[in-house]
Amino acid sequence: MPEQHPEAATSPLLGVSYVMPVLNDASHVRAAVESILAQDYEGPVEVLIALGPSIDGTAGLVADLASRDERVRVLENEVGSTPAGLNIGIRAARYPVVVRVDAHSMLPVDYARVAVEVLERTGADNVGGIMAAHGETPFERAVAIAYGTKVGLGGTPWHVGGHEGPAETVYLGVFRTAALRRVGLFDEGIKRGQDWELNRRLRETGGTVWFTPRLSVTYRPRSSLERLGRQMFSTGLWRGELARRFPAANGIRYFVPPVMVLGVVLGLVVGVVGIVQASAGGAPWLLAGFAVPLVYLLFVVVATIAYARGRGAATAAWFLIVLPCIHVSWGLGFVLGYLSLTSNIAKHTGR
C-alpha cells in the first residue's frame, strides 16, 4: 500500500486523488486541470497527471502546471494508453478516493464535494453522473446534440440524464481506491470501454455503481469530422470486442448501430443488383432494397428536425452529417470488433 499522506490522518474529510491520463491534449489539458484546482472540496487533494508520449506541447504544459501548484504531480506513462495511465495514477494515489478525470472534460466546482457525499451516503464503490457535451463551433455543437439525444449514442443516463440509483456504468467515475485495488484496477488490454468492463467487475464482486444527475461534467467534443469518425470507430471496435467477450452483459442498444449499418449496406447492394436486373430486362423487384437506406435517410432528416431545429442553420446542417458519421463509424467498428480482429484492435490506443 502507498504511504499515507500526513494530511489524510488529520482531516475530517476523505482525501481525494484526481487521476488524469493525457496524450497530445495541449488544447484541453490546462482548462481541465484548472477546473480541478478550482474545486470547493475542503479535504486534502492531489492531482496525478499520467503523461503519455506527446508531440504537441502537452509535456511542457503539464510541467508548467506542476511547477505552479505543489498538489500537481506528473507521472510518466510510456505505454500512452488510457487504461495504463489510469493504473499508473491509481497505484501512485495517496488517498482513499480516486476521481477519474478526462483531459476533454471540465469539472463543476462542487464535483468532488458532491461525489464524496454520495459515496459515503450510498456505500457505493463508484459514483458518476452526466457527460454534458458542449461545443463551441457549429460542428462541435452538432456533435454535442447527438451525444445528448437517444438517436445519437443510445440514450444512456450518463448521456441524457435520469433518476439517481444503481447503474450498469457511469461517466468517468469517483471510486473508492480500495475497491479499485480489490478488482485489480483497469484491464490494460482494453483500450476503450475499460470503464464499463471495470464497473462490471465491481458489480460482480458485490459492489455498487451509482448514477446521480447531480454530477454533470462538461465534455468538449472532437473538433473535426475525421477525429469524430476515428473516435467512434475505435469506440465501436472495442464495444464489439467486449460484446463478444461478455455476451450476457450487453444490452440490445449496443447492437442497433451495427444492425443498421449491415441493413443499409445490404439494401444498397440489393438495390444495385436490381438496377442490373432491370437493365437486363428482368423484373426490377430487387430495387426494393433501396428502401432500407431511404428509410435511414428519412430517420436522419426527422431526427435533425426534432433535435437540431432552432440551433442555427450551420449546426443543423452539420447534424445531418454528424449523425450518420457516428452511426456508421461506431457500427462498422462494432462489427469488426465482434469478429475478433484482435490484430487491428491492438493498434488502437484508445485516443
C-alpha positions as CSV (number, residue, x, y, z in Angstrom):
1,M,0.0,0.0,0.0
2,P,1.3,3.5,-0.8
3,E,2.5,5.6,2.2
4,Q,-0.3,7.6,3.8
5,H,-0.2,11.4,3.2
6,P,0.1,13.2,6.6
7,E,-2.9,15.3,6.0
8,A,-5.1,12.3,5.5
9,A,-4.8,11.4,9.2
10,T,-5.9,14.8,10.5
11,S,-8.6,15.9,8.0
12,P,-12.2,15.0,8.8
13,L,-12.9,14.7,5.1
14,L,-11.6,11.9,2.9
15,G,-8.6,12.7,0.8
16,V,-9.1,12.8,-2.9
17,S,-6.7,11.8,-5.7
18,Y,-7.6,13.1,-9.2
19,V,-6.2,10.9,-11.9
20,M,-5.9,12.2,-15.5
21,P,-4.3,10.3,-18.4
22,V,-3.1,12.8,-21.1
23,L,-1.7,12.2,-24.6
24,N,-1.4,15.0,-27.1
25,D,-4.1,17.1,-25.3
26,A,-2.4,20.5,-25.4
27,S,-5.6,22.3,-26.4
28,H,-7.6,21.0,-23.5
29,V,-5.4,19.9,-20.6
30,R,-4.9,23.3,-19.0
31,A,-8.6,24.0,-18.7
32,A,-9.2,20.5,-17.3
33,V,-6.5,20.9,-14.6
34,E,-7.7,24.3,-13.7
35,S,-11.2,23.0,-13.2
36,I,-9.8,20.5,-10.7
37,L,-7.8,23.1,-8.8
38,A,-10.9,25.3,-8.6
39,Q,-12.9,22.6,-6.7
40,D,-14.6,23.7,-3.5
41,Y,-13.7,20.4,-1.7
42,E,-12.0,21.2,1.6
43,G,-10.3,17.8,2.2
44,P,-6.7,17.0,1.1
45,V,-6.3,16.6,-2.6
46,E,-3.6,15.7,-5.2
47,V,-3.7,15.8,-9.0
48,L,-1.9,13.0,-10.8
49,I,-1.3,13.5,-14.5
50,A,-0.2,10.3,-16.3
51,L,1.6,11.8,-19.3
52,G,1.8,9.7,-22.4
53,P,4.5,10.3,-25.2
54,S,3.1,13.5,-26.7
55,I,4.4,15.6,-29.6
56,D,2.1,18.7,-29.4
57,G,3.5,20.6,-26.4
58,T,1.4,18.7,-23.8
59,A,4.5,17.8,-21.8
60,G,5.6,21.4,-21.4
61,L,2.1,22.4,-20.4
62,V,1.7,19.9,-17.6
63,A,5.3,20.5,-16.4
64,D,4.3,24.2,-16.1
65,L,1.1,23.3,-14.2
66,A,3.1,21.1,-11.8
67,S,5.6,23.9,-11.1
68,R,2.9,26.3,-10.2
69,D,1.0,24.1,-7.7
70,E,2.5,21.5,-5.4
71,R,-0.7,19.4,-5.5
72,V,0.0,18.5,-9.1
73,R,2.3,15.6,-10.0
74,V,3.3,14.4,-13.4
75,L,3.8,10.6,-13.9
76,E,5.3,9.0,-16.9
77,N,3.0,6.8,-19.0
78,E,5.4,5.2,-21.5
79,V,2.6,3.0,-23.0
80,G,0.4,6.0,-23.7
81,S,-3.0,4.3,-23.4
82,T,-5.8,5.5,-21.2
83,P,-6.0,2.3,-19.0
84,A,-2.3,2.3,-18.5
85,G,-2.3,5.9,-17.5
86,L,-5.2,5.4,-15.1
87,N,-3.5,2.4,-13.4
88,I,-0.2,4.4,-13.0
89,G,-2.2,7.2,-11.3
90,I,-4.2,4.8,-9.1
91,R,-1.0,3.0,-7.9
92,A,0.5,6.3,-7.0
93,A,-2.6,7.6,-5.3
94,R,-2.2,8.6,-1.6
95,Y,-5.9,9.0,-0.8
96,P,-8.9,6.7,-0.3
97,V,-10.9,8.3,-3.1
98,V,-9.9,8.4,-6.8
99,V,-11.6,10.8,-9.1
100,R,-11.1,9.9,-12.8
101,V,-10.7,13.0,-15.0
102,D,-10.6,13.2,-18.8
103,A,-8.4,15.9,-20.4
104,H,-11.5,16.8,-22.6
105,S,-13.7,17.4,-19.5
106,M,-14.2,20.3,-17.2
107,L,-15.5,19.5,-13.6
108,P,-18.1,21.8,-12.0
109,V,-16.7,23.4,-8.8
110,D,-18.7,21.1,-6.5
111,Y,-17.9,17.9,-8.3
112,A,-15.7,16.2,-5.7
113,R,-17.7,17.5,-2.7
114,V,-21.0,16.1,-4.1
115,A,-19.3,12.8,-5.2
116,V,-17.8,12.1,-1.9
117,E,-21.0,12.9,-0.1
118,V,-22.9,10.4,-2.4
119,L,-20.1,7.8,-1.9
120,E,-20.5,8.0,1.8
121,R,-24.3,8.1,1.8
122,T,-24.8,5.2,-0.5
123,G,-21.8,3.0,0.3
124,A,-21.1,2.6,-3.4
125,D,-17.8,1.7,-4.9
126,N,-18.1,4.1,-7.8
127,V,-20.2,7.2,-8.3
128,G,-20.7,9.1,-11.6
129,G,-23.0,11.4,-13.5
130,I,-23.7,13.0,-16.8
131,M,-21.3,13.7,-19.7
132,A,-22.7,17.1,-20.7
133,A,-21.2,17.7,-24.1
134,H,-20.7,21.3,-25.0
135,G,-19.4,22.6,-28.4
136,E,-18.1,26.0,-29.4
137,T,-18.3,25.7,-33.2
138,P,-21.4,24.7,-35.3
139,F,-19.7,21.3,-35.9
140,E,-19.0,20.7,-32.2
141,R,-22.5,21.8,-31.2
142,A,-23.9,19.3,-33.7
143,V,-21.8,16.6,-32.1
144,A,-22.9,17.7,-28.6
145,I,-26.6,17.5,-29.7
146,A,-26.0,13.9,-31.0
147,Y,-24.3,12.9,-27.8
148,G,-27.1,14.1,-25.6
149,T,-30.0,12.5,-27.5
150,K,-31.3,8.9,-27.8
151,V,-30.8,8.9,-31.5
152,G,-27.1,9.6,-31.1
153,L,-25.4,7.4,-28.6
154,G,-28.3,5.3,-27.4
155,G,-29.8,7.4,-24.6
156,T,-27.9,6.0,-21.6
157,P,-28.5,8.0,-18.4
158,W,-24.9,9.3,-18.4
159,H,-25.6,10.9,-21.8
160,V,-29.2,12.1,-21.4
161,G,-29.8,12.1,-17.6
162,G,-32.1,10.1,-15.4
163,H,-33.0,9.2,-11.8
164,E,-30.4,8.6,-9.1
165,G,-29.7,4.9,-8.4
166,P,-27.6,1.8,-9.2
167,A,-26.3,1.7,-12.7
168,E,-24.5,-0.5,-15.2
169,T,-21.8,2.1,-15.7
170,V,-21.3,5.8,-15.3
171,Y,-19.2,8.6,-16.9
172,L,-15.7,8.9,-15.6
173,G,-16.2,7.8,-12.0
174,V,-15.3,8.6,-8.4
175,F,-14.0,5.4,-6.9
176,R,-13.1,4.0,-3.5
177,T,-9.4,3.3,-4.0
178,A,-9.7,0.1,-2.0
179,A,-12.4,-1.1,-4.4
180,L,-10.2,-0.5,-7.5
181,R,-7.4,-2.5,-5.9
182,R,-9.9,-5.2,-4.9
183,V,-10.8,-5.9,-8.5
184,G,-7.3,-5.5,-9.9
185,L,-7.5,-1.9,-11.4
186,F,-8.3,-1.3,-15.1
187,D,-7.7,-4.0,-17.7
188,E,-4.8,-2.5,-19.8
189,G,-5.6,-4.9,-22.7
190,I,-8.9,-3.0,-23.3
191,K,-8.1,0.4,-24.8
192,R,-11.7,1.7,-24.9
193,G,-14.7,0.7,-22.8
194,Q,-12.4,-0.1,-20.0
195,D,-14.6,1.8,-17.6
196,W,-17.6,-0.4,-18.5
197,E,-15.5,-3.6,-18.0
198,L,-14.2,-2.4,-14.6
199,N,-17.7,-1.5,-13.4
200,R,-18.8,-5.0,-14.5
201,R,-16.1,-6.5,-12.1
202,L,-17.1,-4.1,-9.3
203,R,-20.7,-5.2,-9.5
204,E,-19.8,-8.9,-9.8
205,T,-17.7,-8.7,-6.6
206,G,-20.6,-7.2,-4.7
207,G,-20.0,-3.5,-5.2
208,T,-22.5,-0.9,-6.4
209,V,-22.0,1.5,-9.2
210,W,-24.2,4.6,-8.6
211,F,-25.5,7.2,-11.0
212,T,-26.5,10.6,-9.8
213,P,-27.6,13.5,-12.1
214,R,-26.2,15.9,-9.5
215,L,-22.8,15.2,-11.1
216,S,-22.6,16.8,-14.6
217,V,-19.2,17.2,-16.3
218,T,-18.7,19.4,-19.3
219,Y,-17.2,17.5,-22.2
220,R,-15.5,19.0,-25.2
221,P,-16.4,17.0,-28.4
222,R,-13.9,16.3,-31.2
223,S,-13.4,19.3,-33.4
224,S,-13.5,17.7,-36.9
225,L,-15.4,15.0,-38.8
226,E,-12.2,13.0,-39.2
227,R,-11.4,13.0,-35.5
228,L,-15.0,12.2,-34.6
229,G,-15.0,9.3,-37.1
230,R,-11.8,7.9,-35.7
231,Q,-13.1,8.2,-32.1
232,M,-16.4,6.5,-32.9
233,F,-14.8,3.7,-35.0
234,S,-12.4,2.9,-32.1
235,T,-15.2,3.1,-29.5
236,G,-17.3,0.7,-31.6
237,L,-14.4,-1.6,-32.3
238,W,-13.8,-2.1,-28.6
239,R,-17.5,-2.3,-27.8
240,G,-17.8,-5.2,-30.3
241,E,-14.8,-6.9,-28.7
242,L,-16.5,-6.5,-25.2
243,A,-19.8,-7.8,-26.6
244,R,-18.0,-10.9,-27.9
245,R,-16.2,-11.4,-24.6
246,F,-19.2,-10.8,-22.3
247,P,-22.3,-11.7,-24.3
248,A,-24.6,-11.9,-21.3
249,A,-23.7,-8.4,-20.1
250,N,-24.6,-6.3,-23.1
251,G,-27.9,-4.6,-23.7
252,I,-29.7,-4.6,-27.1
253,R,-28.9,-0.9,-27.7
254,Y,-25.3,-1.9,-28.5
255,F,-26.4,-4.0,-31.4
256,V,-28.7,-1.3,-33.1
257,P,-25.9,0.6,-35.0
258,P,-24.2,-2.5,-36.4
259,V,-27.6,-3.9,-37.5
260,M,-28.4,-0.6,-39.1
261,V,-25.0,-0.5,-41.0
262,L,-25.4,-4.0,-42.2
263,G,-29.0,-3.3,-43.2
264,V,-28.1,-0.2,-45.2
265,V,-25.2,-1.9,-46.9
266,L,-27.2,-4.9,-47.8
267,G,-30.1,-2.7,-49.1
268,L,-27.7,-0.8,-51.3
269,V,-26.2,-4.0,-52.7
270,V,-29.6,-5.5,-53.4
271,G,-30.8,-2.2,-55.0
272,V,-27.7,-2.1,-57.3
273,V,-28.4,-5.7,-58.3
274,G,-31.9,-4.6,-59.0
275,I,-30.7,-1.9,-61.4
276,V,-28.6,-4.5,-63.2
277,Q,-31.6,-6.9,-63.3
278,A,-33.9,-4.2,-64.7
279,S,-31.3,-3.1,-67.3
280,A,-31.2,-6.8,-68.5
281,G,-34.9,-6.8,-69.0
282,G,-35.8,-8.7,-65.8
283,A,-38.4,-7.8,-63.1
284,P,-36.9,-4.9,-61.1
285,W,-38.2,-6.2,-57.7
286,L,-34.7,-6.1,-56.2
287,L,-34.9,-2.3,-56.4
288,A,-36.9,-2.5,-53.2
289,G,-33.5,-2.9,-51.5
290,F,-33.1,0.9,-51.8
291,A,-36.0,1.2,-49.3
292,V,-33.6,0.5,-46.4
293,P,-31.1,3.3,-47.0
294,L,-34.0,5.6,-47.9
295,V,-35.7,4.8,-44.5
296,Y,-32.5,5.6,-42.7
297,L,-32.1,8.8,-44.6
298,L,-35.6,9.8,-43.6
299,F,-34.8,8.9,-40.0
300,V,-31.7,11.3,-40.1
301,V,-33.8,14.1,-41.5
302,V,-36.6,13.7,-39.0
303,A,-34.0,13.5,-36.1
304,T,-32.4,16.7,-37.4
305,I,-35.8,18.5,-37.4
306,A,-36.6,17.2,-33.9
307,Y,-33.3,17.9,-32.2
308,A,-31.3,20.5,-34.2
309,R,-34.1,22.8,-35.2
310,G,-33.6,26.3,-33.8
311,R,-29.9,25.6,-33.1
312,G,-28.8,27.5,-36.2
313,A,-28.6,26.6,-39.9
314,A,-24.9,25.6,-39.7
315,T,-25.4,23.4,-36.7
316,A,-28.4,21.7,-38.2
317,A,-26.5,21.1,-41.5
318,W,-23.6,19.5,-39.6
319,F,-26.1,17.4,-37.6
320,L,-27.2,15.8,-40.9
321,I,-23.6,14.7,-41.4
322,V,-22.6,14.0,-37.8
323,L,-25.4,11.6,-37.0
324,P,-24.6,9.2,-39.9
325,C,-20.9,9.5,-39.1
326,I,-21.5,8.4,-35.5
327,H,-23.8,5.5,-36.5
328,V,-21.7,4.2,-39.4
329,S,-18.3,4.6,-37.8
330,W,-19.4,3.1,-34.5
331,G,-21.5,0.3,-36.2
332,L,-18.7,-0.7,-38.6
333,G,-16.2,-0.7,-35.7
334,F,-18.5,-2.9,-33.7
335,V,-18.8,-5.5,-36.5
336,L,-15.1,-5.7,-36.9
337,G,-14.5,-5.9,-33.1
338,Y,-17.2,-8.5,-32.7
339,L,-15.5,-10.6,-35.4
340,S,-12.4,-10.7,-33.1
341,L,-10.0,-8.9,-35.4
342,T,-7.5,-8.6,-32.5
343,S,-4.5,-7.6,-34.6
344,N,-6.4,-4.5,-35.7
345,I,-7.8,-3.8,-32.2
346,A,-4.3,-3.9,-30.7
347,K,-3.3,-0.9,-32.9
348,H,-5.9,1.4,-31.2
349,T,-4.6,3.1,-28.1
350,G,-7.9,4.5,-27.2
351,R,-7.2,8.0,-28.4
